[in-house]
Amino acid sequence: MFKSNITTLHTLHNWIPLSAAARGYVQIPDRALYDLGEPYNVSITIHEDGPAYMMTVFHQLHCLVCLSFPHSIPIPLKGKVG
């Protein structure tokens, strides 16, 4: 994804402030008033689970982070290569 491991890690570090405390999940107390699908049951806080929806922008950041990991973390190969 990026030119080097250092660039990847630097980019991931810069994305941290863009993250939300609840990892992008929001609770909508009056969700029955809106045309929403069923909410996820997720950890809202460290101590509380509940129904919530994920905001798209945070899901996109999550996906970018997942895509970068195979390229940023060296995985030792077992056995003979080649």
Backbone as CSV, one residue per row, in Angstrom:
resi,resn,N_x,N_y,N_z,CA_x,CA_y,CA_z,C_x,C_y,C_z
1,MET,0.813,-1.189,0.000,0.000,0.000,0.000,0.860,1.257,0.000
2,PHE,1.906,1.259,0.820,2.793,2.406,0.888,4.196,1.998,0.484
3,LYS,5.042,2.990,0.312,6.388,2.758,-0.185,7.247,1.931,0.781
4,SER,7.075,2.148,2.085,7.893,1.431,3.061,7.096,1.190,4.336
5,ASN,7.635,0.323,5.198,7.005,0.064,6.494,6.948,1.336,7.332
6,ILE,7.991,2.151,7.269,8.033,3.383,8.055,6.929,4.335,7.592
7,THR,6.750,4.473,6.299,5.685,5.327,5.766,4.322,4.804,6.187
8,THR,4.129,3.503,6.133,2.863,2.906,6.531,2.573,3.181,7.999
9,LEU,3.545,2.912,8.872,3.342,3.121,10.308,3.126,4.593,10.632
10,HIS,3.835,5.478,9.950,3.655,6.912,10.158,2.231,7.329,9.758
11,THR,1.756,6.815,8.651,0.405,7.128,8.187,-0.638,6.607,9.163
12,LEU,-0.488,5.362,9.606,-1.430,4.790,10.574,-1.448,5.611,11.858
13,HIS,-0.272,6.044,12.308,-0.184,6.867,13.515,-0.935,8.184,13.330
14,ASN,-0.840,8.779,12.154,-1.532,10.040,11.883,-3.046,9.870,11.798
15,TRP,-3.515,8.660,11.552,-4.950,8.413,11.493,-5.576,8.274,12.875
16,ILE,-4.782,8.042,13.918,-5.310,7.832,15.266,-6.239,8.967,15.703
17,PRO,-5.845,10.246,15.530,-6.760,11.317,15.955,-8.093,11.343,15.200
18,LEU,-8.143,10.701,14.046,-9.388,10.654,13.280,-10.361,9.608,13.825
19,SER,-9.856,8.732,14.681,-10.692,7.684,15.249,-11.563,8.250,16.364
20,ALA,-12.656,7.566,16.621,-13.570,7.982,17.681,-13.409,7.055,18.882
21,ALA,-13.762,7.560,20.046,-13.654,6.761,21.271,-14.485,5.483,21.171
22,ALA,-15.633,5.559,20.524,-16.502,4.386,20.381,-16.237,3.655,19.073
23,ARG,-15.099,3.924,18.450,-14.682,3.277,17.211,-15.657,3.520,16.068
24,GLY,-16.351,4.651,16.095,-17.255,5.005,15.009,-18.680,4.522,15.164
25,TYR,-18.964,3.820,16.263,-20.330,3.381,16.515,-21.103,4.478,17.230
26,VAL,-22.341,4.676,16.840,-23.204,5.659,17.489,-24.515,4.983,17.885
27,GLN,-25.018,5.418,19.026,-26.317,4.925,19.471,-27.376,5.950,19.085
28,ILE,-28.517,5.457,18.632,-29.633,6.324,18.263,-30.826,5.887,19.108
29,PRO,-31.069,6.619,20.205,-32.116,6.204,21.145,-33.508,6.085,20.517
30,ASP,-33.843,6.955,19.579,-35.169,6.925,18.966,-35.115,6.358,17.552
31,ARG,-34.354,5.279,17.391,-34.115,4.727,16.051,-35.392,4.254,15.362
32,ALA,-36.455,3.966,16.110,-37.721,3.523,15.512,-38.366,4.632,14.679
33,LEU,-37.970,5.874,14.918,-38.527,6.999,14.159,-37.911,7.140,12.771
34,TYR,-36.840,6.405,12.532,-36.113,6.537,11.273,-36.149,5.224,10.508
35,ASP,-35.893,5.282,9.231,-35.878,4.091,8.391,-34.480,3.475,8.432
36,LEU,-34.173,2.850,9.552,-32.851,2.240,9.739,-32.994,0.728,9.802
37,GLY,-31.947,0.044,9.410,-31.918,-1.398,9.564,-31.686,-1.753,11.023
38,GLU,-31.537,-3.026,11.274,-31.262,-3.471,12.636,-29.858,-3.027,13.050
39,PRO,-29.699,-2.546,14.279,-28.375,-2.130,14.745,-27.511,-3.335,15.095
40,TYR,-26.205,-3.101,15.159,-25.268,-4.114,15.648,-25.286,-4.091,17.160
41,ASN,-24.988,-5.210,17.794,-24.792,-5.239,19.238,-23.277,-5.219,19.452
42,VAL,-22.763,-4.089,19.905,-21.314,-3.894,20.002,-20.944,-3.329,21.368
43,SER,-19.654,-3.317,21.646,-19.145,-2.672,22.849,-19.193,-1.168,22.640
44,ILE,-20.067,-0.511,23.355,-20.198,0.937,23.264,-19.091,1.598,24.074
45,THR,-18.837,1.054,25.248,-17.725,1.493,26.099,-17.018,0.236,26.574
46,ILE,-16.023,0.416,27.387,-15.296,-0.746,27.926,-16.233,-1.643,28.739
47,HIS,-17.232,-1.029,29.376,-18.098,-1.771,30.299,-19.510,-2.008,29.784
48,GLU,-19.833,-1.509,28.610,-21.224,-1.548,28.156,-21.360,-2.005,26.708
49,ASP,-22.221,-2.993,26.492,-22.609,-3.426,25.149,-23.993,-2.865,24.854
50,GLY,-24.284,-2.687,23.586,-25.614,-2.205,23.240,-25.789,-2.066,21.751
51,PRO,-27.022,-1.720,21.333,-27.310,-1.556,19.914,-26.692,-0.259,19.390
52,ALA,-26.042,-0.349,18.244,-25.407,0.838,17.673,-25.232,0.669,16.169
53,TYR,-24.986,1.781,15.510,-24.727,1.834,14.075,-23.326,2.388,13.846
54,MET,-22.674,1.948,12.775,-21.339,2.456,12.478,-21.435,3.544,11.417
55,MET,-20.740,4.634,11.679,-20.675,5.720,10.704,-19.710,5.318,9.596
56,THR,-20.072,5.544,8.369,-19.326,5.078,7.209,-17.876,5.529,7.201
57,VAL,-17.613,6.768,7.544,-16.247,7.281,7.481,-15.309,6.474,8.381
58,PHE,-15.792,6.063,9.547,-14.950,5.281,10.442,-14.769,3.855,9.927
59,HIS,-15.791,3.328,9.268,-15.657,2.004,8.670,-14.621,2.031,7.550
60,GLN,-14.610,3.105,6.780,-13.631,3.228,5.699,-12.211,3.314,6.257
61,LEU,-12.014,4.063,7.350,-10.692,4.107,7.986,-10.284,2.724,8.482
62,HIS,-11.236,2.017,9.072,-10.970,0.656,9.550,-10.500,-0.234,8.399
63,CYS,-11.175,-0.146,7.251,-10.798,-0.958,6.093,-9.416,-0.582,5.573
64,LEU,-9.098,0.706,5.535,-7.766,1.136,5.096,-6.679,0.598,6.017
65,VAL,-6.945,0.625,7.312,-5.978,0.082,8.269,-5.780,-1.410,8.022
66,CYS,-6.872,-2.146,7.833,-6.775,-3.594,7.572,-6.011,-3.884,6.287
67,LEU,-6.231,-3.075,5.269,-5.511,-3.277,4.008,-4.020,-3.005,4.145
68,SER,-3.650,-2.121,5.037,-2.239,-1.768,5.173,-1.450,-2.792,5.980
69,PHE,-2.105,-3.539,6.848,-1.364,-4.450,7.726,-0.574,-5.541,7.006
70,PRO,-1.089,-6.177,5.981,-0.263,-7.207,5.327,1.051,-6.648,4.777
71,HIS,1.074,-5.359,4.471,2.268,-4.757,3.898,3.165,-4.111,4.953
72,SER,2.643,-3.873,6.148,3.426,-3.160,7.149,4.046,-4.067,8.193
73,ILE,3.551,-5.284,8.330,4.084,-6.183,9.349,4.766,-7.360,8.656
74,PRO,6.080,-7.449,8.816,6.781,-8.571,8.175,6.394,-9.896,8.847
75,ILE,6.084,-10.887,8.036,5.735,-12.197,8.546,6.842,-13.176,8.146
76,PRO,7.495,-13.778,9.152,8.576,-14.714,8.807,8.022,-15.936,8.078
77,LEU,8.709,-16.319,7.048,8.319,-17.508,6.279,8.982,-18.737,6.845
78,LYS,8.222,-19.817,6.925,8.765,-21.076,7.411,9.128,-21.933,6.209
79,GLY,10.218,-22.633,6.329,10.620,-23.528,5.257,11.391,-22.812,4.182
80,LYS,11.651,-23.526,3.115,12.457,-23.007,2.004,11.599,-22.183,1.067
81,VAL,12.118,-21.028,0.670,11.426,-20.160,-0.272,12.034,-20.373,-1.642
82,GLY,11.166,-20.432,-2.652,11.685,-20.506,-4.008,11.551,-21.836,-4.546
